[in-house]
Amino acid sequence: MKRIVILISGRGSNMEALLNADMGASVAAVISNNPAAAGLATARQRGVAAAIIDHRTFGDRPAFDAALAAEIDRHEPDLVVLAGFMRILTETFVRRYRGRMLNIHPSLLPAFPGLDTHRRALASGARIHGCTVHFVTAALDHGPIVIQAAVPVLPGDTEARLAARVLVEEHRIYPQAVRWYCEGRLTLGADDIVRFDAARTADGVLISPPLGA
């Protein structure tokens, strides 16, 4: 069975969705850069090893990344999953896990990379919003896309209401992407093109569910 390590910084709702899903994988560990992350207690309650690598105790980003990589590698994962991990990773770290590190972002990338995605979507007048699972590369929130889910932006939406609808889709598509990877149906080519054995589209990007469904 494949082994995954999940990185979190906060409450860990996507982590919990992964723990609840049948992914054909075992969660070897949950690691956080934040000692106060609520998701650490959730992981321990579920019998999953939980570790803290506090970024504030390191003098610079490369030193933190080196310690984080050492803790990850100790668990020998097949896949590293970022689930609300709020640290920018160095290029050296990203290269170390190239093709075996996924992230979920609360927008339909390439729209609204970075923070405050729901507020920015509302301010832009966007009619469609959503979330994206992608392979992690050195370019922040610009890695090759695996799967996306779209939700409508409704009249009178607040940031909190829109975020809640998007989060439902995050919890649905992230386990799906991890399951594809663990089943060997999802790979990242040397050309940074996502390749599927099944559920393939012409450009390697899946939109789920179809707009209007």
Stockholm file with secondary structure:
# STOCKHOLM 1.0

chainA/1-213         MKRIVILISGRGSNMEALLNADMGASVAAVISNNPAAAGLATARQRGVAAAIIDHRTFGDRPAFDAALAAEIDRHEPDLVVLAGFMRILTETFVRRYRGRMLNIHPSLLPAFPGLDTHRRALASGARIHGCTVHFVTAALDHGPIVIQAAVPVLPGDTEARLAARVLVEEHRIYPQAVRWYCEGRLTLGADDIVRFDAARTADGVLISPPLGA
#=GR chainA/1-213 SS CEEEEEEESSSCHHHHHHHHSCCSEEEEEEEESCTTCHHHHHHHHTTCCEEECCGGGSSSHHHHHHHHHHHHHHTCCSEEEESSCCCCCCHHHHHHTTTSEEEEESSCTTSSCSSCHHHHHHHHTCSEEEEEEEECCSSTTCSCEEEEEEEECCTTCCHHHHHHHHHHHHHHHHHHHHHHHHTTCEEECTTSCEEESSSCCTTSCEESSCTTC
#=GC SS_cons         CEEEEEEESSSCHHHHHHHHSCCSEEEEEEEESCTTCHHHHHHHHTTCCEEECCGGGSSSHHHHHHHHHHHHHHTCCSEEEESSCCCCCCHHHHHHTTTSEEEEESSCTTSSCSSCHHHHHHHHTCSEEEEEEEECCSSTTCSCEEEEEEEECCTTCCHHHHHHHHHHHHHHHHHHHHHHHHTTCEEECTTSCEEESSSCCTTSCEESSCTTC
//
